[in-house]
Amino acid sequence: VARIIDLLERKNFLVQTTNQQDRRRVDRAITSQGQVLLLAVTPIVLHNRSTALHGLSVAAIDQLRQTLEVIISNCEAPA
């Protein structure tokens, strides 16, 4: 994730600043160039999602989402 964030920042799609209240935290914001990119890729993302989910019922998609949430929860480090 850090590598992707660095790439987005280098390409001027994202800016990072140190949080003023907590200097350990970093605030991130999408630049206007990043907004343009998001608008450009949105139709592609929606088409790919539609293609991937074609033929699945709403119930099957809900079950898939619940299963993925359990997998994600299982992979999170214990608190």
PyMOL Python script that loads the backbone (N, CA, C, O; Angstrom):
from pymol import cmd

cmd.read_pdbstr("""\
ATOM      1  N   VAL A   1       0.833  -1.191   0.000  1.00  0.00           N
ATOM      2  CA  VAL A   1       0.000   0.000   0.000  1.00  0.00           C
ATOM      3  C   VAL A   1       0.877   1.254   0.000  1.00  0.00           C
ATOM      4  O   VAL A   1       0.590   2.220  -0.707  1.00  0.00           O
ATOM      5  N   ALA A   2       1.938   1.230   0.792  1.00  0.00           N
ATOM      6  CA  ALA A   2       2.828   2.389   0.860  1.00  0.00           C
ATOM      7  C   ALA A   2       3.439   2.692  -0.503  1.00  0.00           C
ATOM      8  O   ALA A   2       3.585   3.856  -0.876  1.00  0.00           O
ATOM      9  N   ARG A   3       3.790   1.659  -1.234  1.00  0.00           N
ATOM     10  CA  ARG A   3       4.376   1.849  -2.570  1.00  0.00           C
ATOM     11  C   ARG A   3       3.367   2.500  -3.515  1.00  0.00           C
ATOM     12  O   ARG A   3       3.723   3.398  -4.278  1.00  0.00           O
ATOM     13  N   ILE A   4       2.122   2.059  -3.469  1.00  0.00           N
ATOM     14  CA  ILE A   4       1.079   2.638  -4.320  1.00  0.00           C
ATOM     15  C   ILE A   4       0.852   4.099  -3.960  1.00  0.00           C
ATOM     16  O   ILE A   4       0.714   4.943  -4.846  1.00  0.00           O
ATOM     17  N   ILE A   5       0.812   4.404  -2.663  1.00  0.00           N
ATOM     18  CA  ILE A   5       0.635   5.789  -2.225  1.00  0.00           C
ATOM     19  C   ILE A   5       1.793   6.649  -2.717  1.00  0.00           C
ATOM     20  O   ILE A   5       1.578   7.763  -3.193  1.00  0.00           O
ATOM     21  N   ASP A   6       3.017   6.142  -2.606  1.00  0.00           N
ATOM     22  CA  ASP A   6       4.182   6.886  -3.100  1.00  0.00           C
ATOM     23  C   ASP A   6       4.087   7.152  -4.604  1.00  0.00           C
ATOM     24  O   ASP A   6       4.396   8.250  -5.066  1.00  0.00           O
ATOM     25  N   LEU A   7       3.656   6.134  -5.366  1.00  0.00           N
ATOM     26  CA  LEU A   7       3.502   6.314  -6.809  1.00  0.00           C
ATOM     27  C   LEU A   7       2.441   7.361  -7.137  1.00  0.00           C
ATOM     28  O   LEU A   7       2.634   8.194  -8.022  1.00  0.00           O
ATOM     29  N   LEU A   8       1.333   7.314  -6.427  1.00  0.00           N
ATOM     30  CA  LEU A   8       0.267   8.305  -6.653  1.00  0.00           C
ATOM     31  C   LEU A   8       0.759   9.712  -6.338  1.00  0.00           C
ATOM     32  O   LEU A   8       0.412  10.666  -7.034  1.00  0.00           O
ATOM     33  N   GLU A   9       1.562   9.837  -5.296  1.00  0.00           N
ATOM     34  CA  GLU A   9       2.099  11.147  -4.942  1.00  0.00           C
ATOM     35  C   GLU A   9       3.103  11.624  -5.999  1.00  0.00           C
ATOM     36  O   GLU A   9       3.080  12.790  -6.393  1.00  0.00           O
ATOM     37  N   ARG A  10       3.978  10.729  -6.456  1.00  0.00           N
ATOM     38  CA  ARG A  10       4.965  11.103  -7.480  1.00  0.00           C
ATOM     39  C   ARG A  10       4.308  11.549  -8.779  1.00  0.00           C
ATOM     40  O   ARG A  10       4.838  12.403  -9.490  1.00  0.00           O
ATOM     41  N   LYS A  11       3.145  10.966  -9.087  1.00  0.00           N
ATOM     42  CA  LYS A  11       2.445  11.316 -10.324  1.00  0.00           C
ATOM     43  C   LYS A  11       1.462  12.474 -10.119  1.00  0.00           C
ATOM     44  O   LYS A  11       0.673  12.794 -11.008  1.00  0.00           O
ATOM     45  N   ASN A  12       1.521  13.096  -8.940  1.00  0.00           N
ATOM     46  CA  ASN A  12       0.684  14.259  -8.605  1.00  0.00           C
ATOM     47  C   ASN A  12      -0.812  13.963  -8.591  1.00  0.00           C
ATOM     48  O   ASN A  12      -1.622  14.831  -8.915  1.00  0.00           O
ATOM     49  N   PHE A  13      -1.177  12.739  -8.218  1.00  0.00           N
ATOM     50  CA  PHE A  13      -2.579  12.385  -8.049  1.00  0.00           C
ATOM     51  C   PHE A  13      -3.001  12.517  -6.583  1.00  0.00           C
ATOM     52  O   PHE A  13      -4.191  12.497  -6.270  1.00  0.00           O
ATOM     53  N   LEU A  14      -2.025  12.651  -5.694  1.00  0.00           N
ATOM     54  CA  LEU A  14      -2.258  12.649  -4.257  1.00  0.00           C
ATOM     55  C   LEU A  14      -1.222  13.545  -3.588  1.00  0.00           C
ATOM     56  O   LEU A  14      -0.069  13.603  -4.016  1.00  0.00           O
ATOM     57  N   VAL A  15      -1.646  14.251  -2.525  1.00  0.00           N
ATOM     58  CA  VAL A  15      -0.690  15.021  -1.719  1.00  0.00           C
ATOM     59  C   VAL A  15      -0.775  14.516  -0.282  1.00  0.00           C
ATOM     60  O   VAL A  15      -1.845  14.139   0.196  1.00  0.00           O
ATOM     61  N   GLN A  16       0.368  14.516   0.393  1.00  0.00           N
ATOM     62  CA  GLN A  16       0.440  14.087   1.783  1.00  0.00           C
ATOM     63  C   GLN A  16       1.013  15.220   2.623  1.00  0.00           C
ATOM     64  O   GLN A  16       1.976  15.878   2.229  1.00  0.00           O
ATOM     65  N   THR A  17       0.408  15.437   3.787  1.00  0.00           N
ATOM     66  CA  THR A  17       0.910  16.433   4.727  1.00  0.00           C
ATOM     67  C   THR A  17       0.862  15.837   6.129  1.00  0.00           C
ATOM     68  O   THR A  17       0.059  14.948   6.409  1.00  0.00           O
ATOM     69  N   THR A  18       1.717  16.329   6.991  1.00  0.00           N
ATOM     70  CA  THR A  18       1.716  15.881   8.379  1.00  0.00           C
ATOM     71  C   THR A  18       0.517  16.477   9.096  1.00  0.00           C
ATOM     72  O   THR A  18       0.235  17.668   8.965  1.00  0.00           O
ATOM     73  N   ASN A  19      -0.181  15.652   9.848  1.00  0.00           N
ATOM     74  CA  ASN A  19      -1.339  16.100  10.624  1.00  0.00           C
ATOM     75  C   ASN A  19      -0.872  17.084  11.687  1.00  0.00           C
ATOM     76  O   ASN A  19       0.100  16.816  12.393  1.00  0.00           O
ATOM     77  N   GLN A  20      -1.552  18.214  11.807  1.00  0.00           N
ATOM     78  CA  GLN A  20      -1.141  19.261  12.745  1.00  0.00           C
ATOM     79  C   GLN A  20      -1.405  18.897  14.212  1.00  0.00           C
ATOM     80  O   GLN A  20      -0.665  19.333  15.095  1.00  0.00           O
ATOM     81  N   GLN A  21      -2.443  18.109  14.480  1.00  0.00           N
ATOM     82  CA  GLN A  21      -2.753  17.726  15.859  1.00  0.00           C
ATOM     83  C   GLN A  21      -1.911  16.539  16.329  1.00  0.00           C
ATOM     84  O   GLN A  21      -1.561  16.450  17.506  1.00  0.00           O
ATOM     85  N   ASP A  22      -1.591  15.635  15.414  1.00  0.00           N
ATOM     86  CA  ASP A  22      -0.830  14.437  15.768  1.00  0.00           C
ATOM     87  C   ASP A  22       0.237  14.233  14.701  1.00  0.00           C
ATOM     88  O   ASP A  22      -0.052  13.720  13.620  1.00  0.00           O
ATOM     89  N   ARG A  23       1.453  14.629  14.997  1.00  0.00           N
ATOM     90  CA  ARG A  23       2.522  14.634  14.008  1.00  0.00           C
ATOM     91  C   ARG A  23       2.931  13.227  13.549  1.00  0.00           C
ATOM     92  O   ARG A  23       3.705  13.084  12.602  1.00  0.00           O
ATOM     93  N   ARG A  24       2.412  12.191  14.220  1.00  0.00           N
ATOM     94  CA  ARG A  24       2.671  10.815  13.778  1.00  0.00           C
ATOM     95  C   ARG A  24       1.777  10.426  12.609  1.00  0.00           C
ATOM     96  O   ARG A  24       2.066   9.467  11.893  1.00  0.00           O
ATOM     97  N   ARG A  25       0.686  11.172  12.415  1.00  0.00           N
ATOM     98  CA  ARG A  25      -0.284  10.860  11.369  1.00  0.00           C
ATOM     99  C   ARG A  25      -0.002  11.662  10.103  1.00  0.00           C
ATOM    100  O   ARG A  25       0.610  12.730  10.138  1.00  0.00           O
ATOM    101  N   VAL A  26      -0.464  11.114   8.991  1.00  0.00           N
ATOM    102  CA  VAL A  26      -0.315  11.776   7.702  1.00  0.00           C
ATOM    103  C   VAL A  26      -1.706  11.987   7.112  1.00  0.00           C
ATOM    104  O   VAL A  26      -2.516  11.061   7.066  1.00  0.00           O
ATOM    105  N   ASP A  27      -1.974  13.208   6.662  1.00  0.00           N
ATOM    106  CA  ASP A  27      -3.227  13.502   5.965  1.00  0.00           C
ATOM    107  C   ASP A  27      -2.979  13.375   4.469  1.00  0.00           C
ATOM    108  O   ASP A  27      -1.946  13.810   3.961  1.00  0.00           O
ATOM    109  N   ARG A  28      -3.926  12.780   3.779  1.00  0.00           N
ATOM    110  CA  ARG A  28      -3.810  12.609   2.333  1.00  0.00           C
ATOM    111  C   ARG A  28      -5.023  13.212   1.655  1.00  0.00           C
ATOM    112  O   ARG A  28      -6.141  13.132   2.164  1.00  0.00           O
ATOM    113  N   ALA A  29      -4.788  13.823   0.490  1.00  0.00           N
ATOM    114  CA  ALA A  29      -5.872  14.419  -0.279  1.00  0.00           C
ATOM    115  C   ALA A  29      -5.633  14.180  -1.763  1.00  0.00           C
ATOM    116  O   ALA A  29      -4.495  14.195  -2.232  1.00  0.00           O
ATOM    117  N   ILE A  30      -6.713  13.960  -2.491  1.00  0.00           N
ATOM    118  CA  ILE A  30      -6.628  13.773  -3.928  1.00  0.00           C
ATOM    119  C   ILE A  30      -6.475  15.141  -4.581  1.00  0.00           C
ATOM    120  O   ILE A  30      -7.183  16.084  -4.225  1.00  0.00           O
ATOM    121  N   THR A  31      -5.555  15.252  -5.532  1.00  0.00           N
ATOM    122  CA  THR A  31      -5.342  16.504  -6.249  1.00  0.00           C
ATOM    123  C   THR A  31      -6.388  16.633  -7.359  1.00  0.00           C
ATOM    124  O   THR A  31      -7.137  15.695  -7.629  1.00  0.00           O
ATOM    125  N   SER A  32      -6.429  17.803  -7.996  1.00  0.00           N
ATOM    126  CA  SER A  32      -7.359  17.983  -9.115  1.00  0.00           C
ATOM    127  C   SER A  32      -6.998  17.022 -10.249  1.00  0.00           C
ATOM    128  O   SER A  32      -7.884  16.513 -10.937  1.00  0.00           O
ATOM    129  N   GLN A  33      -5.721  16.776 -10.444  1.00  0.00           N
ATOM    130  CA  GLN A  33      -5.286  15.806 -11.458  1.00  0.00           C
ATOM    131  C   GLN A  33      -5.772  14.399 -11.078  1.00  0.00           C
ATOM    132  O   GLN A  33      -6.148  13.615 -11.949  1.00  0.00           O
ATOM    133  N   GLY A  34      -5.764  14.088  -9.794  1.00  0.00           N
ATOM    134  CA  GLY A  34      -6.277  12.807  -9.320  1.00  0.00           C
ATOM    135  C   GLY A  34      -7.776  12.685  -9.527  1.00  0.00           C
ATOM    136  O   GLY A  34      -8.279  11.610  -9.855  1.00  0.00           O
ATOM    137  N   GLN A  35      -8.489  13.787  -9.334  1.00  0.00           N
ATOM    138  CA  GLN A  35      -9.940  13.799  -9.558  1.00  0.00           C
ATOM    139  C   GLN A  35     -10.253  13.520 -11.030  1.00  0.00           C
ATOM    140  O   GLN A  35     -11.179  12.771 -11.343  1.00  0.00           O
ATOM    141  N   VAL A  36      -9.479  14.125 -11.924  1.00  0.00           N
ATOM    142  CA  VAL A  36      -9.668  13.895 -13.361  1.00  0.00           C
ATOM    143  C   VAL A  36      -9.459  12.415 -13.678  1.00  0.00           C
ATOM    144  O   VAL A  36     -10.229  11.822 -14.433  1.00  0.00           O
ATOM    145  N   LEU A  37      -8.419  11.827 -13.100  1.00  0.00           N
ATOM    146  CA  LEU A  37      -8.156  10.411 -13.314  1.00  0.00           C
ATOM    147  C   LEU A  37      -9.313   9.553 -12.805  1.00  0.00           C
ATOM    148  O   LEU A  37      -9.744   8.621 -13.485  1.00  0.00           O
ATOM    149  N   LEU A  38      -9.814   9.866 -11.614  1.00  0.00           N
ATOM    150  CA  LEU A  38     -10.945   9.106 -11.067  1.00  0.00           C
ATOM    151  C   LEU A  38     -12.161   9.168 -11.987  1.00  0.00           C
ATOM    152  O   LEU A  38     -12.826   8.159 -12.218  1.00  0.00           O
ATOM    153  N   LEU A  39     -12.444  10.351 -12.505  1.00  0.00           N
ATOM    154  CA  LEU A  39     -13.576  10.490 -13.427  1.00  0.00           C
ATOM    155  C   LEU A  39     -13.347   9.684 -14.702  1.00  0.00           C
ATOM    156  O   LEU A  39     -14.288   9.115 -15.256  1.00  0.00           O
ATOM    157  N   ALA A  40     -12.111   9.634 -15.161  1.00  0.00           N
ATOM    158  CA  ALA A  40     -11.797   8.906 -16.392  1.00  0.00           C
ATOM    159  C   ALA A  40     -11.916   7.397 -16.217  1.00  0.00           C
ATOM    160  O   ALA A  40     -12.367   6.707 -17.132  1.00  0.00           O
ATOM    161  N   VAL A  41     -11.522   6.873 -15.061  1.00  0.00           N
ATOM    162  CA  VAL A  41     -11.521   5.416 -14.876  1.00  0.00           C
ATOM    163  C   VAL A  41     -12.841   4.867 -14.341  1.00  0.00           C
ATOM    164  O   VAL A  41     -13.064   3.657 -14.386  1.00  0.00           O
ATOM    165  N   THR A  42     -13.714   5.729 -13.839  1.00  0.00           N
ATOM    166  CA  THR A  42     -14.983   5.249 -13.266  1.00  0.00           C
ATOM    167  C   THR A  42     -15.785   4.391 -14.248  1.00  0.00           C
ATOM    168  O   THR A  42     -16.243   3.319 -13.852  1.00  0.00           O
ATOM    169  N   PRO A  43     -15.980   4.804 -15.510  1.00  0.00           N
ATOM    170  CA  PRO A  43     -16.737   3.940 -16.423  1.00  0.00           C
ATOM    171  C   PRO A  43     -16.065   2.583 -16.646  1.00  0.00           C
ATOM    172  O   PRO A  43     -16.751   1.575 -16.815  1.00  0.00           O
ATOM    173  N   ILE A  44     -14.750   2.550 -16.648  1.00  0.00           N
ATOM    174  CA  ILE A  44     -14.016   1.293 -16.834  1.00  0.00           C
ATOM    175  C   ILE A  44     -14.242   0.378 -15.642  1.00  0.00           C
ATOM    176  O   ILE A  44     -14.481  -0.818 -15.806  1.00  0.00           O
ATOM    177  N   VAL A  45     -14.167   0.942 -14.443  1.00  0.00           N
ATOM    178  CA  VAL A  45     -14.386   0.163 -13.221  1.00  0.00           C
ATOM    179  C   VAL A  45     -15.807  -0.401 -13.200  1.00  0.00           C
ATOM    180  O   VAL A  45     -16.008  -1.575 -12.889  1.00  0.00           O
ATOM    181  N   LEU A  46     -16.783   0.432 -13.531  1.00  0.00           N
ATOM    182  CA  LEU A  46     -18.179  -0.018 -13.527  1.00  0.00           C
ATOM    183  C   LEU A  46     -18.408  -1.123 -14.561  1.00  0.00           C
ATOM    184  O   LEU A  46     -19.129  -2.083 -14.289  1.00  0.00           O
ATOM    185  N   HIS A  47     -17.805  -0.997 -15.733  1.00  0.00           N
ATOM    186  CA  HIS A  47     -17.938  -2.031 -16.761  1.00  0.00           C
ATOM    187  C   HIS A  47     -17.302  -3.346 -16.294  1.00  0.00           C
ATOM    188  O   HIS A  47     -17.888  -4.417 -16.451  1.00  0.00           O
ATOM    189  N   ASN A  48     -16.098  -3.252 -15.718  1.00  0.00           N
ATOM    190  CA  ASN A  48     -15.419  -4.463 -15.232  1.00  0.00           C
ATOM    191  C   ASN A  48     -16.208  -5.132 -14.121  1.00  0.00           C
ATOM    192  O   ASN A  48     -16.296  -6.359 -14.074  1.00  0.00           O
ATOM    193  N   ARG A  49     -16.778  -4.343 -13.232  1.00  0.00           N
ATOM    194  CA  ARG A  49     -17.582  -4.894 -12.139  1.00  0.00           C
ATOM    195  C   ARG A  49     -18.808  -5.592 -12.698  1.00  0.00           C
ATOM    196  O   ARG A  49     -19.158  -6.686 -12.255  1.00  0.00           O
ATOM    197  N   SER A  50     -19.467  -4.964 -13.672  1.00  0.00           N
ATOM    198  CA  SER A  50     -20.647  -5.555 -14.298  1.00  0.00           C
ATOM    199  C   SER A  50     -20.308  -6.874 -14.980  1.00  0.00           C
ATOM    200  O   SER A  50     -21.053  -7.848 -14.877  1.00  0.00           O
ATOM    201  N   THR A  51     -19.175  -6.894 -15.677  1.00  0.00           N
ATOM    202  CA  THR A  51     -18.726  -8.113 -16.352  1.00  0.00           C
ATOM    203  C   THR A  51     -18.443  -9.218 -15.330  1.00  0.00           C
ATOM    204  O   THR A  51     -18.839 -10.367 -15.525  1.00  0.00           O
ATOM    205  N   ALA A  52     -17.765  -8.867 -14.259  1.00  0.00           N
ATOM    206  CA  ALA A  52     -17.386  -9.862 -13.241  1.00  0.00           C
ATOM    207  C   ALA A  52     -18.604 -10.449 -12.538  1.00  0.00           C
ATOM    208  O   ALA A  52     -18.612 -11.632 -12.197  1.00  0.00           O
ATOM    209  N   LEU A  53     -19.626  -9.638 -12.319  1.00  0.00           N
ATOM    210  CA  LEU A  53     -20.789 -10.089 -11.545  1.00  0.00           C
ATOM    211  C   LEU A  53     -21.936 -10.590 -12.430  1.00  0.00           C
ATOM    212  O   LEU A  53     -22.989 -10.973 -11.921  1.00  0.00           O
ATOM    213  N   HIS A  54     -21.736 -10.589 -13.737  1.00  0.00           N
ATOM    214  CA  HIS A  54     -22.778 -11.022 -14.672  1.00  0.00           C
ATOM    215  C   HIS A  54     -23.247 -12.445 -14.330  1.00  0.00           C
ATOM    216  O   HIS A  54     -22.435 -13.350 -14.136  1.00  0.00           O
ATOM    217  N   GLY A  55     -24.545 -12.615 -14.263  1.00  0.00           N
ATOM    218  CA  GLY A  55     -25.102 -13.934 -14.010  1.00  0.00           C
ATOM    219  C   GLY A  55     -25.250 -14.290 -12.542  1.00  0.00           C
ATOM    220  O   GLY A  55     -25.809 -15.337 -12.216  1.00  0.00           O
ATOM    221  N   LEU A  56     -24.759 -13.438 -11.649  1.00  0.00           N
ATOM    222  CA  LEU A  56     -24.906 -13.700 -10.218  1.00  0.00           C
ATOM    223  C   LEU A  56     -26.161 -12.993  -9.705  1.00  0.00           C
ATOM    224  O   LEU A  56     -26.432 -11.845 -10.057  1.00  0.00           O
ATOM    225  N   SER A  57     -26.908 -13.692  -8.878  1.00  0.00           N
ATOM    226  CA  SER A  57     -28.097 -13.086  -8.277  1.00  0.00           C
ATOM    227  C   SER A  57     -27.678 -12.126  -7.164  1.00  0.00           C
ATOM    228  O   SER A  57     -26.538 -12.153  -6.701  1.00  0.00           O
ATOM    229  N   VAL A  58     -28.609 -11.288  -6.750  1.00  0.00           N
ATOM    230  CA  VAL A  58     -28.342 -10.365  -5.644  1.00  0.00           C
ATOM    231  C   VAL A  58     -27.992 -11.165  -4.391  1.00  0.00           C
ATOM    232  O   VAL A  58     -27.108 -10.770  -3.632  1.00  0.00           O
ATOM    233  N   ALA A  59     -28.671 -12.272  -4.173  1.00  0.00           N
ATOM    234  CA  ALA A  59     -28.382 -13.117  -3.006  1.00  0.00           C
ATOM    235  C   ALA A  59     -26.964 -13.689  -3.079  1.00  0.00           C
ATOM    236  O   ALA A  59     -26.263 -13.738  -2.068  1.00  0.00           O
ATOM    237  N   ALA A  60     -26.545 -14.116  -4.259  1.00  0.00           N
ATOM    238  CA  ALA A  60     -25.190 -14.669  -4.420  1.00  0.00           C
ATOM    239  C   ALA A  60     -24.135 -13.593  -4.186  1.00  0.00           C
ATOM    240  O   ALA A  60     -23.097 -13.860  -3.581  1.00  0.00           O
ATOM    241  N   ILE A  61     -24.395 -12.383  -4.661  1.00  0.00           N
ATOM    242  CA  ILE A  61     -23.460 -11.277  -4.448  1.00  0.00           C
ATOM    243  C   ILE A  61     -23.383 -10.935  -2.965  1.00  0.00           C
ATOM    244  O   ILE A  61     -22.296 -10.688  -2.444  1.00  0.00           O
ATOM    245  N   ASP A  62     -24.528 -10.918  -2.279  1.00  0.00           N
ATOM    246  CA  ASP A  62     -24.534 -10.664  -0.839  1.00  0.00           C
ATOM    247  C   ASP A  62     -23.748 -11.733  -0.086  1.00  0.00           C
ATOM    248  O   ASP A  62     -22.986 -11.420   0.829  1.00  0.00           O
ATOM    249  N   GLN A  63     -23.937 -13.002  -0.475  1.00  0.00           N
ATOM    250  CA  GLN A  63     -23.205 -14.095   0.168  1.00  0.00           C
ATOM    251  C   GLN A  63     -21.703 -13.952  -0.074  1.00  0.00           C
ATOM    252  O   GLN A  63     -20.900 -14.168   0.834  1.00  0.00           O
ATOM    253  N   LEU A  64     -21.333 -13.590  -1.287  1.00  0.00           N
ATOM    254  CA  LEU A  64     -19.921 -13.372  -1.617  1.00  0.00           C
ATOM    255  C   LEU A  64     -19.333 -12.254  -0.763  1.00  0.00           C
ATOM    256  O   LEU A  64     -18.229 -12.382  -0.233  1.00  0.00           O
ATOM    257  N   ARG A  65     -20.077 -11.158  -0.633  1.00  0.00           N
ATOM    258  CA  ARG A  65     -19.609 -10.019   0.166  1.00  0.00           C
ATOM    259  C   ARG A  65     -19.426 -10.442   1.633  1.00  0.00           C
ATOM    260  O   ARG A  65     -18.427 -10.090   2.260  1.00  0.00           O
ATOM    261  N   GLN A  66     -20.385 -11.193   2.173  1.00  0.00           N
ATOM    262  CA  GLN A  66     -20.279 -11.648   3.560  1.00  0.00           C
ATOM    263  C   GLN A  66     -19.077 -12.577   3.740  1.00  0.00           C
ATOM    264  O   GLN A  66     -18.359 -12.482   4.735  1.00  0.00           O
ATOM    265  N   THR A  67     -18.862 -13.467   2.782  1.00  0.00           N
ATOM    266  CA  THR A  67     -17.731 -14.385   2.852  1.00  0.00           C
ATOM    267  C   THR A  67     -16.414 -13.625   2.822  1.00  0.00           C
ATOM    268  O   THR A  67     -15.503 -13.930   3.590  1.00  0.00           O
ATOM    269  N   LEU A  68     -16.309 -12.640   1.942  1.00  0.00           N
ATOM    270  CA  LEU A  68     -15.091 -11.832   1.871  1.00  0.00           C
ATOM    271  C   LEU A  68     -14.856 -11.053   3.160  1.00  0.00           C
ATOM    272  O   LEU A  68     -13.713 -10.901   3.591  1.00  0.00           O
ATOM    273  N   GLU A  69     -15.926 -10.559   3.780  1.00  0.00           N
ATOM    274  CA  GLU A  69     -15.781  -9.843   5.053  1.00  0.00           C
ATOM    275  C   GLU A  69     -15.241 -10.763   6.135  1.00  0.00           C
ATOM    276  O   GLU A  69     -14.421 -10.338   6.949  1.00  0.00           O
ATOM    277  N   VAL A  70     -15.685 -12.022   6.162  1.00  0.00           N
ATOM    278  CA  VAL A  70     -15.172 -12.992   7.136  1.00  0.00           C
ATOM    279  C   VAL A  70     -13.687 -13.262   6.863  1.00  0.00           C
ATOM    280  O   VAL A  70     -12.885 -13.312   7.795  1.00  0.00           O
ATOM    281  N   ILE A  71     -13.325 -13.434   5.600  1.00  0.00           N
ATOM    282  CA  ILE A  71     -11.922 -13.676   5.248  1.00  0.00           C
ATOM    283  C   ILE A  71     -11.058 -12.494   5.679  1.00  0.00           C
ATOM    284  O   ILE A  71      -9.987 -12.680   6.257  1.00  0.00           O
ATOM    285  N   ILE A  72     -11.528 -11.273   5.394  1.00  0.00           N
ATOM    286  CA  ILE A  72     -10.776 -10.078   5.799  1.00  0.00           C
ATOM    287  C   ILE A  72     -10.634 -10.026   7.305  1.00  0.00           C
ATOM    288  O   ILE A  72      -9.551  -9.743   7.818  1.00  0.00           O
ATOM    289  N   SER A  73     -11.709 -10.295   8.017  1.00  0.00           N
ATOM    290  CA  SER A  73     -11.672 -10.296   9.478  1.00  0.00           C
ATOM    291  C   SER A  73     -10.697 -11.344   9.998  1.00  0.00           C
ATOM    292  O   SER A  73      -9.977 -11.091  10.964  1.00  0.00           O
ATOM    293  N   ASN A  74     -10.666 -12.502   9.379  1.00  0.00           N
ATOM    294  CA  ASN A  74      -9.756 -13.565   9.800  1.00  0.00           C
ATOM    295  C   ASN A  74      -8.289 -13.161   9.593  1.00  0.00           C
ATOM    296  O   ASN A  74      -7.410 -13.622  10.321  1.00  0.00           O
ATOM    297  N   CYS A  75      -8.030 -12.315   8.617  1.00  0.00           N
ATOM    298  CA  CYS A  75      -6.661 -11.931   8.291  1.00  0.00           C
ATOM    299  C   CYS A  75      -6.177 -10.731   9.086  1.00  0.00           C
ATOM    300  O   CYS A  75      -4.982 -10.432   9.073  1.00  0.00           O
ATOM    301  N   GLU A  76      -7.066 -10.038   9.777  1.00  0.00           N
ATOM    302  CA  GLU A  76      -6.659  -8.886  10.573  1.00  0.00           C
ATOM    303  C   GLU A  76      -5.912  -9.347  11.810  1.00  0.00           C
ATOM    304  O   GLU A  76      -6.233 -10.377  12.403  1.00  0.00           O
ATOM    305  N   ALA A  77      -4.923  -8.578  12.184  1.00  0.00           N
ATOM    306  CA  ALA A  77      -4.151  -8.902  13.377  1.00  0.00           C
ATOM    307  C   ALA A  77      -5.028  -8.711  14.619  1.00  0.00           C
ATOM    308  O   ALA A  77      -5.809  -7.762  14.683  1.00  0.00           O
ATOM    309  N   PRO A  78      -4.903  -9.597  15.591  1.00  0.00           N
ATOM    310  CA  PRO A  78      -5.682  -9.440  16.821  1.00  0.00           C
ATOM    311  C   PRO A  78      -5.289  -8.161  17.555  1.00  0.00           C
ATOM    312  O   PRO A  78      -4.124  -7.764  17.570  1.00  0.00           O
ATOM    313  N   ALA A  79      -6.282  -7.533  18.157  1.00  0.00           N
ATOM    314  CA  ALA A  79      -6.042  -6.257  18.859  1.00  0.00           C
ATOM    315  C   ALA A  79      -5.393  -6.460  20.192  1.00  0.00           C
ATOM    316  O   ALA A  79      -5.126  -5.492  20.904  1.00  0.00           O
TER     317      ALA A  79
END
""", "prot")
cmd.dss("prot")
cmd.show_as("cartoon", "prot")
cmd.util.cbc("prot")
cmd.orient("prot")
